[in-house]
Amino acid sequence: MATSAGAQPGIQLMAAPIAPPSQQESAGLVSKLTALERSRGIPADYSFRISGQHPGVVGQKITRAQHTFKGLRVFGSESVVVTNSAGEIVSSSVSDRRPGLVPSAAATPVDMTPALTSEQAIDVAVRSVSPRGVHRWTPSAELLLYPIMKTVRVASAAGKPEAELNALDVQEVVERHELAYYVQTRMAQDGKPYYYDTVVNAKTGAIIAQWQALQTAIGQGKSQYNGVVPISTSQSGAMFQMLDATRGTGGKFGGMAITNANHSSSNNPNPGSVYTNSTNDWGDGLQYTGGSTTDANGQTAAVNALWGLMNTYDTNKNVLGWQSLDGNNTSTYIAVHVDKDYDNAFYDDSCRCMYIGDGSFFYSLGSIDVIGHEMSHGVTAATADLVYAGESGGLNESNSDIGGDMVEAYARAGGTGNVVPATGNDWMTGKEISKSGEPLRWMYKPSKDGSSPDAWNSSLKNLDVHYSSGPNNRMFYFLSQGSNADPASDYYSKYLVKQPAAMSGIGNDKAYRIWFKALTTKFTSSTNYADARNKVLASAQELYGANSKEAIAVKRAYAAINVGADIDESGGDGGGDATELVVNGGFEDGTSGWRGTTSTIGSLPGQPAHEGTRFAWMGGKGRKTTQTLSQAVTIPAEAASAELSFALHVDSADTTDTAHDTLTVTVRGSLGRVLRTLSTYSNVDAADGYKIRSFDLSEFKGRQVTLHFAMRENASLKTSFVLDKVSLLAK
């Protein structure tokens, strides 16, 4: 029996890049998901469609499964499913907006026959966006069900004044569903890109919703912003080129590359060819003056871009194990010198690339945080794909601001190591490119720009996404750096009302790990601020423990922007704003509260507890054995959420890749019927130390259910499943 506590909490190695799921693999996962739904009584009209897959921590995969109804996708309704090497579901995060499965004001079924063709829907979108625009990419139209959402108050906030509402006082519910076309147009007109997503009513041709989709804002090189920097180039014959074959594979150029757009029109920029030079000494470190794009002065923009791209890649790979933008190490490129005096830099997911202008009001837009920002849009597009409007759009922009600042911190410290340095970033976006010295955004005090709010309010979803990002940027600053108790300080929050008044931060590295895990394994395209808070908290609990200082910091950081209630930092049980529903979850009171094979509970040599001195040691016999532990709980109907977590250490003498010994975790009804299988763990999951597992049980609000742990060991090599710190928090 291993006694190691394992690697440092939060440091989790990522699996190698993986190929897109095969038809057979996708069908297998869909079959498992639908089987779980059928066991819960959900009829055959509902199914899933696999939309993407990425590597998780070693031995795991992250799959995004869109929800369908009668064969059509339901917009913004999806599951993020983490599976182990045996293909078993480890955890899932769900945003459910399917007709008939969520409260809806419309009882009548949706007519599934469109009156418009897809071509007609595209025409409607084009006329509304840019009638004279030129298509950069072929437009598309997908027939789907679009949920019309409305905001309602939870019962406990019914009488609250509007100005006093907290983000957890309201929830988004489905009012009705419309048959619609989701139209994506990528056009340009008069030197300006017009990238829009438009939802067109498939019956009437009316526009239901619309939002902007353009996501903006080892040789030696002289960078304009960073002095002499090392850049990774390659040699071709007697020439050197800005092609980094050590970072990424495939893509347009076979590696990370910087190309010369050479003033190609921003209407339809041509990335041009990869930069070449007769020596491996590039740039002059000065702002581009408008002459040649290939001489030393013209090369400086390319140096800026390559150094920024290298450090963005290295930050995510070396710190998080995430390779390139999609996690699968697919190469990208940046084209510089777009148009003339062009005051923009943008990420284009159609080519998974970035374009940079030379600036007029701004300096060249290739500063390290701007590149980190734009490339982080690529990570979002490959994972959560947060809809670029409303609160989800603000979180999309905030993720890019966060990514830009973390890349800046990593790069300023030399761009090496497996942690994000504690200092080096300035918590301001775009300060270096500004000729006035004023940044585009202040992360620690968003309202300094005159437009961004410092905290959540009920009208946040109506703002431009570059402004609705403000509160989450401030949350991340507080999570990393802490706050100040002085009301006159830029780092003060009036919503922090518990002790101490100045909350403690956990540093850049831990804050980024928590945020990135939530983005890639839990966020869905429709995640809003309240949902983000719960999923960031779950990520902190999985990485560092349910009642850890990191989890408490997440609660306080979100409370600081009016999302959730503040708690004392001492934490007590760490719950603060939550009610613990499990009795004796740490087993410190012996068998109290538990039924089944309670002889597994105790304190035994050879195995430390996750916390305290006791645990439940299931299995480890090396013979055919069946053991169970269960506890009935009642989840309050008025709870905003219910989160189950537990610490699990799997240790096995069976080192094969086949699951022989298993621990299955289910939620059961009053008669013992399985309502939901949460996960099955096996000898394949063996690893040093405890891992925190968590699951959203909000679907069982208002019900009494039984948490059930069932261990089955075969007659061969032994496997131990050690369980501790079982917690079900209702908030």
C-alpha positions in Angstrom: 0.0 0.0 0.0 1.6 3.3 -1.1 1.8 5.9 1.6 3.0 8.8 -0.5 0.9 12.0 -0.3 1.6 12.4 -4.0 2.7 15.4 -6.0 2.2 19.0 -4.8 -1.6 19.7 -4.9 -2.5 21.6 -8.1 0.5 20.4 -10.1 -1.2 17.9 -12.5 0.6 16.6 -15.5 -1.4 16.7 -18.8 -1.7 13.8 -21.2 -0.1 13.9 -24.6 -2.0 15.4 -27.5 -4.7 13.2 -28.7 -6.3 12.6 -32.1 -9.9 13.7 -32.7 -12.3 11.1 -31.5 -13.1 8.3 -34.0 -16.7 7.7 -35.0 -16.6 4.5 -32.9 -15.2 6.4 -29.8 -17.8 9.1 -30.2 -20.6 6.6 -30.6 -19.4 4.7 -27.5 -19.4 7.8 -25.3 -22.8 8.9 -26.6 -24.1 5.5 -25.8 -22.8 5.7 -22.2 -24.3 9.2 -21.8 -27.7 8.2 -23.3 -27.8 5.1 -21.2 -27.4 7.2 -18.0 -30.2 9.4 -19.3 -32.5 6.5 -20.0 -31.9 5.1 -16.5 -33.2 8.5 -15.2 -36.3 8.2 -17.3 -35.3 10.7 -20.1 -36.9 9.5 -23.4 -35.2 8.8 -26.7 -35.9 12.2 -28.3 -32.9 13.4 -26.3 -29.3 12.6 -27.3 -25.8 14.0 -27.6 -23.4 15.1 -30.3 -19.6 15.1 -29.7 -18.2 18.5 -30.6 -14.6 18.3 -29.4 -12.0 16.4 -27.4 -8.8 17.4 -25.6 -6.3 15.9 -23.3 -6.8 16.2 -19.5 -4.5 15.2 -16.8 -2.5 12.0 -17.5 -4.9 9.2 -18.2 -7.9 11.4 -18.8 -9.7 13.0 -21.7 -12.0 16.0 -21.8 -15.0 15.7 -24.2 -17.6 18.2 -25.0 -21.0 16.8 -25.8 -23.7 19.0 -27.2 -27.3 18.2 -26.2 -29.7 17.4 -29.0 -33.5 17.1 -29.2 -35.1 15.1 -32.1 -31.7 15.4 -33.8 -31.3 19.2 -33.6 -28.7 20.8 -31.3 -30.0 22.9 -28.4 -27.9 26.1 -28.4 -25.9 26.6 -25.2 -27.0 23.2 -23.8 -24.1 20.8 -23.3 -22.0 18.5 -21.1 -18.3 18.6 -20.4 -17.3 15.0 -19.6 -14.0 13.8 -18.2 -13.2 10.1 -18.8 -10.4 7.9 -17.7 -8.2 5.6 -19.7 -10.8 2.9 -19.5 -13.4 5.2 -21.0 -15.3 5.5 -17.8 -16.9 8.8 -16.8 -14.9 10.5 -14.0 -16.9 13.8 -13.8 -19.3 15.9 -15.8 -20.3 19.5 -15.8 -23.7 20.3 -17.3 -25.6 23.2 -18.7 -29.1 21.9 -19.5 -31.4 24.0 -21.6 -33.4 21.2 -23.4 -37.1 21.5 -24.0 -39.1 19.5 -21.5 -36.2 18.9 -19.1 -35.9 22.4 -17.6 -38.6 24.8 -16.3 -40.2 26.5 -19.3 -43.1 29.0 -19.7 -44.0 27.4 -23.0 -45.8 24.1 -22.6 -46.5 23.7 -26.4 -44.0 21.7 -28.4 -41.7 23.4 -30.9 -42.7 23.0 -34.6 -39.5 21.4 -36.0 -40.2 22.3 -39.7 -38.5 25.5 -40.9 -40.2 28.0 -43.3 -36.8 29.5 -44.4 -33.9 27.8 -46.1 -30.4 28.1 -44.8 -29.5 30.4 -47.8 -32.4 32.7 -46.9 -31.3 32.8 -43.3 -27.7 33.8 -44.4 -29.2 36.5 -46.6 -31.1 37.9 -43.5 -27.9 37.9 -41.5 -25.8 39.5 -44.2 -28.3 42.3 -44.8 -28.3 43.1 -41.1 -24.5 43.1 -40.7 -22.9 44.5 -43.8 -24.9 44.4 -47.1 -21.8 45.5 -49.1 -19.4 43.3 -47.2 -17.1 40.8 -48.8 -17.0 37.3 -47.3 -13.6 36.4 -46.0 -14.8 32.9 -45.1 -17.8 30.9 -46.4 -20.9 31.7 -44.3 -22.7 28.9 -42.6 -26.2 28.3 -41.2 -27.1 25.6 -38.7 -30.7 24.7 -37.9 -31.2 24.3 -34.2 -33.3 25.0 -31.2 -32.6 28.3 -29.5 -33.6 28.8 -25.9 -35.1 32.2 -25.1 -33.8 33.0 -21.7 -35.2 35.2 -18.9 -33.8 36.3 -15.6 -35.8 35.5 -12.5 -35.1 35.9 -8.8 -34.7 33.0 -6.4 -37.4 32.9 -3.7 -35.1 34.3 -1.0 -34.4 37.4 -3.0 -38.0 38.2 -4.0 -38.2 41.4 -1.9 -34.7 42.7 -2.4 -34.2 46.1 -4.0 -32.6 45.9 -7.4 -29.5 47.7 -6.3 -28.8 45.1 -3.5 -29.1 42.0 -5.7 -26.2 39.6 -5.7 -25.4 37.4 -8.7 -26.6 34.3 -6.8 -30.0 36.0 -6.2 -31.0 35.5 -9.8 -30.9 32.7 -12.2 -31.4 32.3 -16.0 -34.3 30.1 -16.9 -35.7 29.0 -20.3 -38.8 31.0 -21.3 -39.4 29.1 -24.5 -37.6 27.5 -27.5 -37.5 28.8 -31.0 -36.6 26.9 -34.2 -33.8 29.0 -35.6 -30.7 29.2 -37.8 -27.4 29.9 -36.2 -25.7 31.9 -38.9 -21.9 32.7 -38.8 -20.7 35.4 -41.2 -17.1 36.6 -41.5 -17.0 39.6 -43.7 -15.0 42.8 -44.3 -16.0 46.2 -45.6 -14.1 49.5 -46.0 -11.0 48.2 -44.1 -13.1 46.9 -41.1 -13.8 43.3 -40.3 -17.5 42.4 -39.7 -17.5 39.0 -37.9 -20.9 38.3 -36.5 -23.0 35.4 -35.2 -26.7 35.9 -35.9 -29.7 33.8 -34.7 -32.5 33.9 -37.3 -36.0 32.7 -36.6 -36.5 29.7 -39.0 -40.2 30.4 -39.2 -40.4 34.2 -39.6 -36.9 35.4 -40.6 -36.8 37.7 -37.6 -33.4 38.2 -35.9 -33.6 36.7 -32.4 -30.1 37.6 -31.3 -26.8 38.9 -32.7 -23.3 39.5 -31.4 -19.9 40.4 -32.7 -17.7 37.3 -33.1 -14.3 39.0 -33.8 -12.2 38.5 -30.7 -9.9 41.5 -30.5 -7.9 43.7 -28.8 17.0 30.6 -30.8 18.2 33.5 -32.7 18.3 36.9 -31.4 15.8 39.7 -31.9 15.5 43.3 -30.8 12.0 43.7 -29.5 10.3 47.1 -29.3 9.0 46.4 -25.8 11.4 43.9 -24.3 14.9 44.7 -25.4 17.1 41.9 -26.8 15.2 38.6 -26.6 15.8 35.1 -27.7 13.6 33.9 -30.5 13.4 30.4 -31.9 13.9 30.3 -35.7 14.9 27.7 -38.2 17.5 27.7 -41.1 16.7 26.9 -44.7 19.7 26.8 -46.8 21.6 30.0 -46.3 18.6 31.8 -45.0 16.9 31.9 -41.6 13.1 32.0 -41.1 10.7 32.8 -38.4 9.4 29.3 -38.3 9.6 27.6 -34.9 9.4 23.9 -35.5 9.9 23.1 -31.8 6.5 24.5 -30.9 3.4 22.8 -32.4 2.9 20.6 -35.4 0.9 20.8 -38.6 -1.1 23.9 -39.3 -0.6 26.1 -42.3 3.2 26.3 -42.0 4.1 23.2 -40.2 5.2 25.0 -37.0 4.6 28.3 -35.1 5.3 31.0 -37.6 5.4 34.8 -38.1 4.4 36.0 -41.5 4.5 39.3 -43.4 1.1 40.6 -44.4 3.0 43.4 -46.1 0.1 46.0 -45.8 -2.5 43.5 -47.1 -5.9 45.0 -46.8 -7.6 44.4 -43.5 -10.8 43.8 -45.6 -9.3 40.4 -46.5 -5.7 40.2 -45.1 -3.4 37.8 -46.8 -1.0 36.4 -44.2 1.8 36.4 -46.8 4.9 34.3 -46.4 7.1 33.4 -43.4 9.7 36.0 -42.5 13.2 35.3 -43.8 16.6 36.9 -43.1 20.2 36.4 -44.2 21.3 36.4 -40.6 19.8 35.2 -37.4 19.8 38.8 -35.9 16.4 40.4 -36.3 14.9 43.8 -35.9 16.1 47.2 -34.5 13.8 47.5 -31.5 12.0 50.6 -32.8 8.5 51.5 -33.7 7.8 50.8 -37.4 8.2 54.0 -39.4 6.3 53.0 -42.5 9.1 51.9 -44.8 10.1 48.4 -45.8 8.4 45.6 -43.9 11.5 43.3 -44.4 14.4 45.5 -43.3 15.5 45.7 -39.6 12.8 48.2 -38.7 10.1 46.2 -40.5 11.3 43.0 -38.7 10.8 44.5 -35.2 7.0 43.8 -35.4 7.8 40.2 -36.2 10.2 39.9 -33.3 7.5 41.2 -31.0 5.1 38.7 -32.3 7.4 35.6 -32.2 8.6 36.3 -28.7 5.0 36.8 -27.6 3.8 33.6 -29.3 6.7 31.6 -27.9 6.0 32.7 -24.4 2.2 32.1 -24.7 2.9 28.6 -25.9 5.5 28.0 -23.1 3.4 29.4 -20.3 0.5 27.0 -21.0 2.7 24.0 -21.9 5.3 24.3 -19.1 2.9 25.4 -16.3 -0.3 23.6 -17.3 0.8 20.9 -19.8 -1.6 22.4 -22.4 0.0 22.4 -25.8 -0.7 25.2 -28.3 -4.3 26.6 -28.5 -6.3 23.4 -28.8 -4.3 21.3 -26.3 -3.4 19.0 -29.2 -0.3 20.9 -30.2 -1.7 22.2 -33.5 0.5 25.1 -34.8 -0.7 28.6 -35.3 0.7 31.7 -36.8 0.7 35.5 -36.5 0.6 37.9 -39.5 2.1 41.3 -38.9 2.0 44.6 -40.8 -1.7 44.3 -41.6 -2.9 47.2 -43.7 -1.4 50.7 -43.0 -1.7 52.5 -39.7 -4.1 49.8 -38.6 -5.1 50.2 -34.9 -6.2 46.6 -34.2 -5.0 43.1 -33.4 -7.4 40.2 -33.6 -7.7 36.5 -33.3 -9.5 34.7 -36.2 -10.7 31.2 -35.3 -11.5 30.5 -38.9 -7.7 30.1 -39.5 -6.7 29.8 -35.8 -4.4 32.6 -36.3 -3.8 36.3 -35.3 -3.4 39.5 -37.2 -1.5 42.6 -36.0 -1.6 46.1 -37.2 1.2 48.7 -37.0 -1.0 51.2 -35.2 -1.6 54.9 -35.6 -3.4 56.0 -32.4 -1.5 53.1 -30.8 2.1 51.8 -31.2 2.5 48.4 -32.9 -0.1 46.1 -31.3 2.3 43.3 -30.6 3.0 43.7 -26.9 3.4 40.5 -24.8 0.0 40.9 -23.0 -1.9 41.7 -26.2 -0.5 38.6 -27.9 -1.2 36.5 -24.8 -4.7 38.0 -24.8 -5.5 37.2 -28.4 -4.0 33.7 -28.3 -6.1 32.9 -25.2 -9.2 33.5 -27.4 -7.9 30.5 -29.3 -7.9 28.4 -26.1 -11.4 29.5 -25.3 -12.6 28.8 -28.8 -11.1 25.3 -28.6 -12.7 24.5 -25.2 -15.5 26.3 -23.5 -16.3 28.4 -26.6 -18.0 31.0 -24.5 -20.7 32.8 -26.5 -19.3 36.3 -27.2 -22.2 38.2 -25.8 -23.7 39.0 -22.4 -22.1 37.6 -19.3 -20.5 34.6 -21.1 -18.9 37.1 -23.5 -17.5 39.1 -20.6 -16.0 35.9 -19.2 -14.5 35.1 -22.7 -12.8 38.5 -22.7 -11.7 38.2 -19.1 -10.1 34.8 -19.8 -8.0 36.6 -22.5 -7.0 39.4 -20.1 -6.1 36.8 -17.5 -4.1 34.8 -20.0 -2.3 37.9 -21.3 -1.2 38.9 -17.8 -0.1 35.4 -16.8 2.0 35.2 -20.1 3.5 38.6 -19.3 4.5 37.4 -15.8 6.0 34.2 -17.2 7.9 36.0 -20.0 9.3 38.8 -17.8 10.9 36.2 -15.5 12.8 34.6 -18.4 10.1 32.3 -19.8 11.2 29.1 -18.1 10.1 26.8 -15.2 6.8 25.1 -14.4 5.1 27.8 -12.4 3.8 31.3 -13.1 6.0 33.8 -11.3 4.5 35.8 -8.5 5.4 39.1 -10.1 6.3 40.6 -13.4 2.8 41.5 -14.8 1.3 44.9 -14.3 -2.4 44.0 -14.1 -3.1 46.3 -17.0 -4.0 45.3 -20.5 -2.3 47.1 -23.4 -0.4 49.7 -21.5 2.7 49.4 -23.7 0.9 49.9 -26.9 -0.8 53.1 -25.7 0.8 56.4 -26.8 -0.9 58.2 -23.9 0.4 55.7 -21.3 -3.2 54.8 -20.4 -4.0 51.0 -20.7 -7.0 49.6 -22.4 -8.2 48.0 -19.1 -7.2 48.0 -15.4 -7.8 44.5 -14.1 -7.5 45.5 -10.4 -10.0 48.5 -10.7 -12.0 48.1 -14.0 -14.0 51.3 -13.4 -10.9 53.4 -14.0 -11.7 53.2 -17.7 -15.0 55.0 -17.1 -17.1 52.2 -18.6 -16.4 48.9 -16.9 -18.1 48.1 -13.6 -16.1 46.8 -10.6 -18.8 44.3 -9.5 -21.7 42.3 -10.9 -25.1 43.9 -11.3 -28.3 42.8 -13.0 -27.5 44.9 -16.2 -24.1 43.5 -16.7 -25.3 41.2 -19.5 -26.3 44.3 -21.5 -22.8 45.7 -21.7 -20.2 45.3 -24.4 -18.1 42.3 -23.6 -14.9 44.4 -23.1 -16.7 46.1 -20.2 -18.7 43.1 -18.8 -15.3 41.4 -18.4 -14.3 43.9 -15.7 -15.7 42.3 -12.6 -14.2 38.9 -13.4 -10.8 40.5 -14.1 -11.1 42.1 -10.6 -12.0 38.8 -9.1 -8.9 37.2 -10.5 -6.7 40.0 -9.2 -8.2 39.5 -5.7 -7.8 35.8 -6.0 -4.1 36.2 -6.8 -3.1 39.3 -5.0 -5.7 39.8 -2.2 -7.4 43.1 -1.4 -6.9 46.2 0.7 -9.1 47.2 3.7 -8.8 51.0 3.0 -11.9 52.3 1.3 -9.8 54.9 -0.5 -7.7 52.2 -2.1 -8.1 51.0 -5.7 -7.8 47.5 -4.2 -10.8 47.8 -1.8 -14.1 46.0 -2.2 -17.2 47.1 -0.2 -18.6 43.6 -0.5 -15.8 42.0 1.6 -17.6 42.3 5.0 -16.1 39.3 6.9 -12.7 38.9 8.5 -10.1 40.0 7.7 -11.3 43.0 5.7 -8.3 42.6 3.5 -8.6 39.1 2.0 -5.5 37.1 1.3 -4.5 36.1 -2.3 -3.0 32.8 -3.3 -0.6 34.0 -6.0 -0.5 34.0 -9.8 0.4 30.3 -10.2 -2.4 28.8 -8.1 -5.0 31.3 -9.3 -4.2 30.5 -13.0 -4.3 26.8 -12.4 -7.7 27.0 -10.8 -9.1 29.3 -13.5 -7.7 27.3 -16.4 -9.1 24.0 -15.0 -12.5 25.5 -14.7 -12.4 27.0 -18.3 -11.2 23.7 -19.9 -13.1 21.1 -17.9 -16.2 22.7 -16.5 -17.3 25.9 -18.4 -19.9 25.5 -21.1 -20.7 28.1 -23.8 -23.5 29.6 -21.8 -21.6 29.9 -18.4 -22.4 33.2 -16.7 -20.9 34.8 -13.6 -22.9 32.7 -11.0 -22.1 29.5 -12.9 -18.4 30.5 -13.2 -18.2 31.1 -9.5 -19.5 27.6 -8.7 -17.2 25.9 -11.3 -14.1 27.8 -10.3 -14.8 26.9 -6.7 -15.2 23.2 -7.7 -11.8 23.4 -9.5 -10.1 24.9 -6.5 -11.6 22.1 -4.3 -10.5 19.4 -6.7 -6.9 20.8 -6.9 -6.4 21.8 -3.3 -9.1 20.4 -1.1 -12.8 21.1 -0.3 -11.9 23.3 2.7 -8.6 24.6 1.6 -7.4 28.2 1.8 -7.5 28.3 -2.0 -11.2 27.3 -2.1 -11.9 29.9 0.6 -10.0 32.5 -1.5 -12.2 31.7 -4.5 -15.3 32.3 -2.4 -14.0 35.6 -1.1 -12.7 36.8 -4.5 -16.1 36.2 -6.0 -17.8 37.8 -3.0 -15.6 40.8 -3.6 -17.4 41.4 -7.0 -20.9 40.7 -5.6 -21.1 37.1 -6.7 -21.9 35.0 -3.6 -21.6 35.9 0.0 -18.4 36.7 1.8 -17.0 34.3 4.5 -14.5 34.6 7.3 -11.0 33.6 6.0 -10.4 31.4 9.0 -13.1 29.4 7.3 -14.2 27.1 10.1 -15.4 24.2 8.0 -14.7 26.3 4.9 -18.4 26.4 4.1 -19.3 29.9 5.2 -22.1 30.4 2.8 -23.0 26.7 2.4 -24.7 24.0 4.5 -23.0 20.7 4.9 -25.5 17.9 4.3 -23.2 14.8 4.9 -22.9 13.6 8.5 -19.4 12.6 9.5 -18.0 12.9 6.0 -14.4 12.7 7.4 -15.2 9.5 9.4 -13.7 11.1 12.5 -16.8 10.0 14.5 -16.4 6.4 13.4 -19.4 4.8 11.7 -21.9 7.6 12.6 -24.1 8.5 9.7 -23.0 5.6 7.5 -24.6 2.3 6.5 -23.2 -0.8 4.7 -19.8 -2.2 5.2 -18.9 0.1 8.1 -16.0 -2.1 9.1 -14.0 -0.4 6.4 -14.0 2.8 8.5 -11.0 3.4 10.8 -7.4 4.4 11.2 -5.0 1.7 9.9 -1.2 1.6 9.4 0.2 2.1 5.9 -2.3 4.7 4.8 -2.6 8.4 6.0 -5.9 10.1 6.1 -6.6 13.0 3.8 -7.6 15.0 6.8 -7.7 14.0 10.5 -6.9 10.4 11.3 -9.7 8.2 9.9 -10.9 7.1 6.5 -12.8 4.3 4.8 -10.5 1.7 3.3 -12.5 -0.3 0.8 -11.0 -3.3 -1.0 -7.3 -4.2 -0.7 -8.1 -7.8 -0.1 -6.8 -9.5 -3.2 -9.9 -11.8 -3.3 -13.4 -11.6 -4.6 -15.0 -8.9 -2.3 -18.0 -6.6 -2.4 -18.3 -3.7 0.0 -20.7 -0.7 0.2 -21.0 2.6 2.1 -24.1 4.8 1.8 -25.8 7.8 3.5 -29.2 9.3 2.9 -29.3 13.1 2.5 -32.0 15.7 1.7 -31.1 18.5 -0.6 -33.1 21.6 0.2 -35.4 22.8 -2.6 -34.3 26.4 -2.1 -30.6 25.6 -2.6 -29.0 27.5 -5.5 -26.6 24.6 -6.0 -25.5 21.3 -4.4 -21.9 20.1 -4.8 -20.7 16.6 -3.8 -16.9 16.2 -3.3 -14.7 13.5 -1.8 -11.1 12.6 -1.6 -10.1 9.3 -3.1 -6.8 7.4 -3.1 -6.6 4.4 -5.5 -3.7 2.0 -5.1 -3.3 -1.3 -6.9 -1.0 -4.2 -7.5 -2.8 -4.6 -10.9 -0.8 -2.5 -13.4 -2.8 -3.5 -16.5 -4.9 -1.1 -18.6 -8.0 -3.2 -18.0 -10.5 -2.4 -15.2 -10.7 -5.5 -12.9 -11.5 -3.9 -9.5 -14.0 -1.0 -9.3 -15.6 1.6 -7.1 -18.9 2.9 -8.5 -20.4 6.1 -7.1 -24.1 6.5 -7.6 -27.1 8.6 -6.4 -30.1 6.5 -5.6 -33.7 7.1 -4.9 -35.7 6.1 -1.8 -36.3 2.6 -3.2 -32.7 2.0 -4.1 -33.1 2.7 -7.8 -30.0 4.3 -9.4 -30.9 7.9 -10.4 -27.5 8.8 -11.7 -24.1 7.0 -11.9 -21.6 9.7 -11.1 -18.4 7.8 -11.9 -16.6 4.4 -11.8 -13.0 4.2 -10.6 -10.8 1.2 -11.1 -7.3 -0.2 -10.7 -6.5 1.8 -13.9 -6.8 5.0 -11.9 -4.1 4.1 -9.3 -1.9 7.0 -8.4 0.0 8.4 -5.4 -1.9 10.5 -3.0 -5.6 11.5 -2.8 -7.4 13.1 -5.7 -10.4 15.4 -5.0 -13.5 14.4 -7.1 -16.6 16.6 -7.4 -20.0 16.5 -8.9 -22.9 18.9 -9.4 -26.1 17.4 -7.8 -28.3 20.4 -8.3 -30.7 18.3 -10.3 -31.8 16.6 -7.1 -32.8 19.7 -5.2 -36.0 19.2 -3.1 -35.4 15.4 -2.9 -34.1 12.8 -0.4 -31.4 10.8 -2.1 -28.8 8.3 -1.1 -25.1 8.7 -1.8 -23.8 5.1 -2.6 -20.2 3.9 -2.9 -20.0 0.3 -4.1 -16.6 -1.6 -4.3 -16.1 -4.8 -6.2 -12.7 -6.6 -6.2 -12.0 -9.7 -8.2 -10.0 -12.8 -7.1 -6.7 -11.6 -8.4 -4.3 -8.7 -7.6 -5.6 -6.4 -4.9 -6.8 -2.8 -5.3 -7.5 -0.4 -2.5 -10.0 2.5 -2.7 -9.4 4.8 0.3 -12.2 7.3 0.8 -12.1 10.5 3.0 -13.7 13.9 3.4 -17.1 13.2 1.8 -18.9 16.5 1.5 -22.2 17.7 0.0 -22.5 21.5 0.2 -25.9 23.1 -0.5 -25.6 26.8 -1.2 
